[in-house]
Amino acid sequence: MGGLADYSEDPSQFAIATEGGRLDSVLAPLANDTVTTIVGFTELADGDRLYNSAAVFHQGSVVGVYRKLYPAINRSVYQAGCRIPVFQVGELLFGIVICNDSNYVEPARLMAVQGATALFVPTNNGLPIDRACPEVVAHARNADIARAVENGMWVIRADVAGHSGELMSYGSSGIVDPDGVVVQSAEHLSHDVIVAEIDVIPRAQRSG
């Protein structure tokens, strides 16, 4: 929501503070009694620090925020988050990692240890056109399969797709089951909606 601060000359134009109900107010149009939304945004906190964050918006309120642990590989204006929370909505206990975080083993593992059965991965793989390629999709999918198999959890990735100014993304949205099987994947370079029914009970308990 609002774009990435790494690509903006003035990120304060769209950075949102979570204190004082500001984020709740911005997300109010998404309020729904049955649909929970995970929204990526630039968070303004700790004075003037920026975080690449994802909010869990449930029944009209922000019930939690995850801050990206590993900002862009080469250079980023974002501060690194330091917490590895899990979130409960109904019977589903889940974790969130943002984009590059999915390349690291430890965050997903620690979320699984806390009982998470699903991992959501909001992603922005928009790259300069000369760097955008299907191999980016393959890399993201391989990371999702690895995290799923390592932890016996569902991995659900949502990526941008198509062209935006000088950036392009093939789109790596997909759903991987705990055995590493890709059960849904989005069409390349186009908007798409993918749906799957997932288990909320940890695999260890199901097999027991």
BELBEL-V323980 format. One record per backbone hydrogen bond with DSSP energy under -1.0 kcal/mol. NH is the residue of the N-H (numbers start at 0). CO is the residue of the C=O. Records with the same first field share a line. If there is no record, write none. Layout:
# BELBEL-V323980
NH: CO ; CO
This chain:
# BELBEL-V323980
6: 3
7: 4
12: 9
13: 10
14: 10
15: 41
21: 18
24: 20
25: 21
26: 22
29: 26
30: 27
36: 56
38: 54
40: 52
42: 50
43: 15
44: 48
48: 44
50: 42
52: 40
53: 65
54: 38
55: 63
56: 36
57: 60
60: 57
62: 55
65: 53
67: 51
78: 49
80: 67
86: 93
88: 91
91: 88
93: 86
94: 117
96: 119
98: 121
100: 97
101: 98
102: 99
103: 100
108: 104
109: 105
110: 106
111: 107
112: 108
113: 109
114: 111
115: 110
116: 92
118: 153
119: 94
120: 155
122: 157
126: 167
128: 165
130: 127
131: 127
135: 132
137: 133
138: 134
139: 135
140: 136
141: 137
142: 138
143: 139
144: 140
145: 141
146: 142
147: 143
148: 144
149: 145
150: 146
151: 147
152: 147
153: 116
154: 175
155: 118
156: 173
157: 120
161: 168
163: 166
166: 163
167: 126
168: 161
173: 156
174: 183
175: 154
176: 180
179: 176
182: 174
183: 174
185: 172
188: 169
205: 201
206: 202
207: 203
